Amino acid sequence: MTERKGRTALTRTELDSWRVFIETTEDLRSALAGRLQSDSGISTGDYRVLLELSEAPGRRMRSSQLADAICWERSRLSHHLGRMEKRGLIRREAAAGDNRGAEAVLTEEGRDALRRSSVPHFHAIRELFLDALTPEQLAAARDVAETLRDHLAALGRAPGRG
């Protein structure tokens, strides 16, 4: 890694690399979100919540833990869970042994929605991301992402991923 402390100006190559990276990742996320919504009728936020709950013990999590796991502010998650609850995808219950906390619980409808959405979502991931890359490029993309994640963590700037 090249040290450039004290230098604030970016070279043309650095700026071009940054712009291509950020614009392409935004385009990819947007395309995947659009496909998920059109194919399955759920948002990427819904999918993240459903997936996290499906992998949690008892298919339930404290709201605060869920917010941390998906890197959302608690207020954003609370509003989102309210919308998901109205659609029957989750339900909220008082946390066992703690009247102050609440848990989000995956419903059968939520499990079904996750199952129905996963296959088309995986197809979209393959079509829009995986098929564009050689195995070597995929390994390099993972290496870059892991390096950036580790760098952010070392700076204390990476949100927790649970």
N, C-alpha and C positions, 0 to 999 in steps of 0.2 A: 504494500500500500504506500502510495506516495504522500509524503508530508507536505502540506501547503499551508501551514499555520501562518496567519497574518495576511495572507493573500485573499482578497475578497472578489476581485474581478475573475470572471470565468473566461477561459479561452473559447474560441469558436467551436472547437471540437468538443469541449466539455459541455457547452451550452447545447449544441446540437444533439449530443448523446442524451443529455437530460430530457430535452424536449421530446425526442423520439420515444424514450422510455416511458415518460409520464403520459404522453398523448396516446400511445399504443395500449398501455395498461388500462387507461380510462375507456378507450374504445372497446377493448376486450370485455371489461366488466359490464359496460353498457349493453353490448351485444348479448352476452350471457344472461343478463337480467331480463332483457326483452324477450329472449327465447323462453326463459323459465316462466315468465308471466303468460306469454301466449300459448305455450305448450301445456301448462299445468294450472294456470290461474292463481299461482302464489308468487309472492315477491321474494327477492333474495333475502330480505329480512325475515320473512316467514320461514324460508328454508333453513337459514342459520339457526333460528330458535328451535325448529322442529328437529333438526339434526342433533343439536346439542342435547336436547331433552331425550331423544331416542337413545343416546349413548350414556346417559346418566343412570346411576343406580336407582331402580324403581321408577325410571322415566320421569323423575322429578328433580327440581333444583330450587334452591333459594333464589329469589329474584336477584339479590345482590351478587351471588355467584354466577348466575347466568349473564348478567350485565358485564361482569369482568371477563367471562369466557368469550363473549362475542365482541368485546371492546366497545360497548355502548355506554352512554350515560344512563344512570338509573331512571331518570325521568323519561327519556326516550323509550327505554324498554317498557316502562310502566304503561305508557300510552299504546305502544305496539301490542303488548299483551292484552290490553283491553279490547283492541280490535280483533285480535285472534280469538279471544274468548267469545266474543259475540258471534263469530263464525263457527264455533264449536271445535276449534283445533287444539285448544288448551283449556284448562280450568285453573283457577287460583284457589289455593287452600291455605289456611293458617299453618305455619310451620309447626311440626310436632314438638311439643315441649317449650315453645317460644311464641307467646301471643303477639310479640312485636313484629315478627317476620312472616313473610308469605312465601309460598312455594308455587312455582309454575309446574303443572302436571300435564303430560302429554295425554290426550284423549285418543280413543280408537279412531275417531275421525281424523285427528292429526297424524296418527301413524299411517292411515290409509293415504292421506294427502302426500306425505313424505314418500311412501312407496311409489305412488303414481307419478310423482314428479322426478324421482331419481333417474329412471331409465332415460327419459328424454333429456334430462339435464346432463347426464353422462355422455349422451350422443352429441350434444352441443359442445361440451368440453373437448371431445375428440375432434369434432369437425373444425371448431374455431381456434383451437390451441394445439392439441397434440399432433394433428395431421399436418400442420404447417412446419413442424420441426423434425429434424433428423434425431436419432437417438443421442448423438453427440451434442447437438444443440439443446436438447431437453436436459441433459446432464449439466451443461453449462448454465442454463437458465436456473436450474435448481441451485447450483453453486453460487450464482450471483445473488439469488434471493436469500439463501442462508447466510451469506457474508453480510448482506445489508441488515438482516434481522439481528445477527450477532453484534454488529457495529452499533445499531440502535440500542440494543440491550446494554452494551458496555457504556454507552453514554447516558443510560438511565431514561431513555426516551421511548423504549418499546413497550406498548401495552402488553399485559400478560396474555398468553394464549393457553387456555386450559383444555 
